[in-house]
Amino acid sequence: MPSLVLLANVGGAGSIPVALIAPFALLLLLIAVMPLTSHGVKHLWEKYYAHIAIGLGAIVAAWFLLKIPGGEHTVKHTALEYVSFISLIGSLFVVAGGIHLKVKGGATPWENARFLLLGAVVANVIGTTGASMVLIRPWIRMNKVRISSFHVVFFIFVISNCGGALTPVGDPPLFMGFLRGVPFFWLIGQVWLQWSVVIVALVAVFVVLDFRSFRKAPPVIQAELEQADKFKIEGGLSLALLPVVIGAVFIPATIPLLREAVMIAAAVISYKFTAKPIHDANAFSFGPIKEVAFLFAGIFLTMMPALGYIGEHGREFGVEKPMQYYVASGSLSAVLDNAPTYATFYELALVSAREKAPASFPADGANMFENTKALLAVSPGLVIAVSLGAVFFGAMTYIGNGPNFMVKAIADSTGVHTPSFFGYIFKYSLPVLLPILLITGWIFL
């Protein structure tokens, strides 16, 4: 994701005009509104969305290159971060497409609840992206008789986002903290209770909705769903390649693009040697990843000014207490992608903690790991708040976290009805997810 160190320092304070945020806002508006328009307009969007996303991104990139001192470094770094992002997302998409998982048990509410709980745990082992790509197709298949929008939404809530809040592997923001010196197992010891409350609350709401749906199914269908299927997994090669993709994340960036090359190689091997019946069973196509690739290329480039403005003026926002960090980082994670938002508020927390206890920090302020050690000693609550805010609130919109839009795209490609951008927010995020997250923050932060 775009580096806040670069974004906050290009050209000095005030160098990024607020008007330059307009392309980002316009792209988000188009993503939200175009699917709701008439058939003709919607068809035009589907035909030209890639041109629009890249065009808006090019406008912002040109401004950074021509008008902002040092802007070329930001554009270059953003481009490299995008390559890392799409390499991970794309590789997991292809490798997961070579794994056919038939889950034991029918799509009864209790079976679905167990699936979500297991997925939340798995998300901390192979990441929310890995868990989403591996589990979304089995989730759709086991619910195919009565699958509804809320099945996809709660999958995104639990498995694609909130489930991965315990380890650096779980979600990209936490991995950024790990790279800055937060110990691997530090966070799980601090937030396991908050994580448990949020996951259990979300699954409980889901069970209520799912029982309502289950009771409406005809008795014959109910009996069919309650008959357990045999557990079966196919695609052993792709299953073996999955940890290769996940493990590549930890390859040091000393050799440029090495980890991306490993991920792509694993994807190519998986795609080339996966048997056609497995791809057919998964209804595999490159349509969903193509859509994500183009839209997020535009999002990465157009959000540079928004992140830069926050980096320049973040201290003016008056964010000081853990609950404020939680809500502020969460609010921005919903629309700016949660990894760069984590970086923004992590740096703000570092500045705040240094002002609170300057003697606890290195004199020169240059040692990143020593700074993190001091931050965890002086203000651990701020790190907890930023971590939970960035991960949990990434579920508020389709663009808050990379897997969200991918899950929607896969569901759409299989014929499953998913909520629109605004439908997702107003029907599910605001009335269901937001109260759970705010109450959890109010109790624990």
C-alpha positions, -999 to +999 in steps of 0.1 A: +000+000+000+012+036-005+038+045+020+028+072+045+064+081+051+067+090+014+032+105+011+035+127+042+068+142+031+065+149-006+070+186-011+064+196+026+033+206+044+004+218+024+019+205-009-012+183-017-043+203-028-076+191-014-090+192-049-067+164-060-088+141-038-117+145-063-107+117-087-107+093-058-141+104-046-154+102-082-141+067-087-157+055-054-190+072-065-189+054-099-182+020-082-211+026-059-236+041-084-230+025-118-243-010-110-276+006-099-282+025-132-302+015-162-292-014-183-276+008-210-256+029-187-246-002-166-234-019-198-212+011-207-197+010-172-190-027-176-173-020-209-153+010-200-147+007-162-110-002-167-104+028-189-121+051-164-102+037-134-068+038-151-076+073-166-085+088-132-054+072-117-032+086-145-045+121-138-034+119-102-001+102-111+007+129-136+000+156-110+024+140-086+051+136-112+048+171-126+036+193-098+048+178-065+085+178-055+096+142-049+062+129-062+079+105-086+091+085-056+056+082-043+042+071-076+070+045-080+065+032-045+027+031-050+031+012-082+054-014-065+029-017-036+001-023-061+022-050-078+027-067-044-011-064-037-023-078-070+003-105-070-009-118-036-046-114-044-043-128-079-020-157-069-044-168-041-073-165-065-057-188-090-043-213-065-076-214-046-094-220-079-074-252-081-088-265-048-122-281-048-135-285-012-167-304-004-176-296+031-191-322+054-226-312+064-255-295+048-263-258+049-283-258+081-279-227+103-257-246+128-235-260+101-231-225+086-222-211+120-195-237+126-182-230+091-179-192+099-162-198+132-137-222+117-131-197+089-124-170+114-097-191+130-083-202+096-080-165+086-053-160+112-033-189+097-035-183+060-047-147+061-081-132+054-073-132+017-062-168+016-092-179+037-116-160+016-103-174-017-102-210-004-136-210+014-159-187-006-167-214-033-174-242-007-196-217+012-216-209-020-219-246-029-231-257+006-258-229+006-267-231-031-303-242-024-312-211-004-282-188-006-291-151+000-273-118+001-267-120+038-247-153+034-221-134+013-222-103+035-215-123+068-188-143+050-171-109+043-177-097+078-163-127+096-138-145+073-126-117+050-121-092+078-128-095+115-116-131+118-080-121+109-074-097+138-051-119+159-019-124+140+003-105+115-006-131+090-043-125+095-046-091+078-022-068+059-024-039+085-011-063+112+017-075+090+027-038+086+029-036+124+050-068+125+074-052+100+077-022+123+087-044+153+054-054+169+061-090+182+043-118+163+023-130+193+019-097+211-014-088+196-032-121+202-025-118+239-040-083+239-071-086+217-083-123+219-113-112+241-123-083+218-120-107+188-141-133+205-169-109+213-170-095+178-169-129+161-195-145+184-218-115+181-216-115+143-222-152+141-251-150+165-268-124+143-261-145+113-277-176+129-309-156+137-311-145+100-302-180+088-328-198+109-354-174+095-343-183+060-342-220+068-377-221+082-390-206+050-375-235+030-400-263+020-398-294+043-383-315+015-354-291+010-349-289+048-345-327+050-321-326+020-300-299+037-298-319+070-283-349+052-245-348+057-223-349+027-190-367+026-159-345+032-138-344+000-109-323-011-094-323-046-064-304-060-035-316-039-009-297-059-027-263-054-032-272-017+006-276-014+012-244-033-011-224-010+015-221+019+041-212-008+021-181-017+014-172+020+050-179+030+063-156+002+048-127+021+077-130+046+104-129+019+125-098+027+122-070+002+160-068-003+157-084-037+131-064-056+100-083-067+113-117-056+083-125-034+059-114-062+078-137-086+074-166-062+037-160-059+031-157-096+052-188-103+030-208-078-001-194-095+012-204-130+020-239-118-014-243-102-033-231-132-012-252-157-014-285-138-049-283-122-073-308-138-100-292-159-128-309-139-117-291-108-117-257-125-151-266-139-165-276-105-153-242-091-167-223-122-132-208-124-127-178-147-104-148-147-133-124-148-134-115-111-096-109-108-096-088-139-122-065-124-104-063-091-071-056-108-083-026-129-104-010-102-078-013-075-051+001-099-073+032-100-080+032-063-043+029-054-033+058-076-062+081-068-060+076-030-024+089-029-036+125-023-061+115+004-034+096+023-009+124+018-033+150+032-039+129+062-002+124+067+003+162+065-027+172+087-034+142+109-022+158+141-048+186+135-076+161+139-074+160+177-072+122+179-056+113+212-075+086+231-076+049+222-114+050+213-107+080+191-079+061+173-102+031+170-130+051+154-108+073+132-086+046+118-117+024+114-137+051+095-109+057+070-102+019+067-137+015+054-129+036+023-091+040+020-081+004+023-070-006+058-033-012+054-023+024+045-048+036+071-030+015+097+003+030+087-011+066+090-025+062+125+005+041+137+027+070+129+003+094+146+003+071+177+041+072+177+042+110+176+016+111+204+034+086+226+067+104+221+051+137+232+037+119+263+070+103+273+100+116+253+126+101+276+113+066+267+122+069+230+156+069+212+171+104+211+175+104+173+141+088+166+156+068+138+155+032+151+121+019+140+122-012+162+133+007+193+105+032+186+079+004+185+093-011+217+089+023+234+054+028+219+042-006+232+056+003+267+042+038+268+009+036+249-001+000+241-037+009+240-031+031+209-016+002+190-044-021+200-070+006+189-053+012+155-050-026+149-086-034+157-099-003+140-080-011+108-090-047+107-126-047+119-138-016+100-124-029+068-156-048+066-178-017+064-176-014+026-166-036-004-134-016-008-123-016+028-102-047+024-089-065-007-108-098-003-142-080+001-145-070-036-130-103-047-156-123-027-184-102-042-170-106-077-167-144-073-203-146-059-216-124-088-198-146-113-216-177-100-250-161-102-254-153-065-272-120-058-251-097-037-260-063-023-251-031-042-224-009-028-249+012-008-272-018-001-243-035+016-237-004+038-272+006+046-288-028+050-259-046+068-228-025+078-245+004+095-274-015+113-255-047+122-217-044+120-212-008+132-231-012+166-212-044+174-179-027+167-187+005+186-200-013+217-169-035+217-147-005+215-166+013+242-163-017+266-126-026+260-108+006+249 
